[in-house]
């Protein structure tokens, strides 16, 4: 079949790479894509918000499946629009994408279903939120209710920080996403990402990963979209994954169906593995970026078959197999990230770096100009590798990075440190 992928980051390059390898794929298109995606798909100049344009393109090219990478078009109802036009689309409807689109909605749903999570209160009013803060202990976590491009969460160590976060949200820092605030208890433990494919009724575990959110080595400095990731995640033992499925994912899928919002697509649970067991921090309604990159490297089965089973409600008949290797990805970002960056600097050496054993280089923010690859964003490349251990995958990824000639870029040199330290101990 002909397939259209929507998005332009490293997550979408990894998805494009996996979809292009499927025996079910005839032609693969990507809107808008990037220079790396252009090597496996034909780029289409359409914005994710242009539902009518996308539907017209699907009709023109006889698209049999649309795969939506990022959350914004899902929350905006692109799957509803495509489905209504008779076009199969992988991902949740707008009603189901509320799981990412509103933190308050998700907290209430999970509280009602008895799903382990941080205790919380919701506020639509600034003074009530400040009054509540005055009476509670720190650390405390303040969240804008809606989509805030990953910037709406403040883990406040002092009451002053928490108050500033509340003031900023109600002052309109995140626009409509800040119409409401969630204030919740601080959870202590190790964070992990868990994925499941869901078809409305059945959830199929789809692997776990850990990422590094901070820009600096030793997990210091400002938060980013993610500076690297690896899979599997040692903290996600078989026993922990079974608890996550039984206590968090399955009850969510049931509750969403019961609420008339059956969830289809990939469900990404951000977890805290606490002393009492796994607790839900948040849901995302799409693959993680850069977690998707390591999952696609490890996936042995055909991603297109699995996506179609999510749409056709046949996941109960499916299983997922993985290669035994570990995968690790290192993000190369433009200097200055997560602050202001200069775009348009030239990157050389990608072919030599990508030719190393076990290495795939996914583009996150690049464009091609006159035969040259130029940076085109904050996060620019995801240098990804397989290895028999996380340590070997890391060594391969960094060997590839050492062959990339891009003076205006940087990366963390310690991606995977926790897992590598665990491997050394055993
Ligand atoms: P979120 O956007 O909800 O994933 O939050 C961003 C980050 O804030 C998470 O990855 C955690 O590191 C942290 N965080 C969010 N909620 C909590 C919580 N209740 N306790 C501790 N850390 C949290």
Boltz pocket constraint, residues with backbone or C-beta under 6 A from the ligand:
constraints:
  - pocket:
      binder: B
      contacts: [[A, 118], [A, 141], [A, 150], [A, 153], [A, 155], [A, 184], [A, 185], [A, 186], [A, 187], [A, 188], [A, 191], [A, 213], [A, 270], [A, 281], [A, 282]]
      max_distance: 6.0
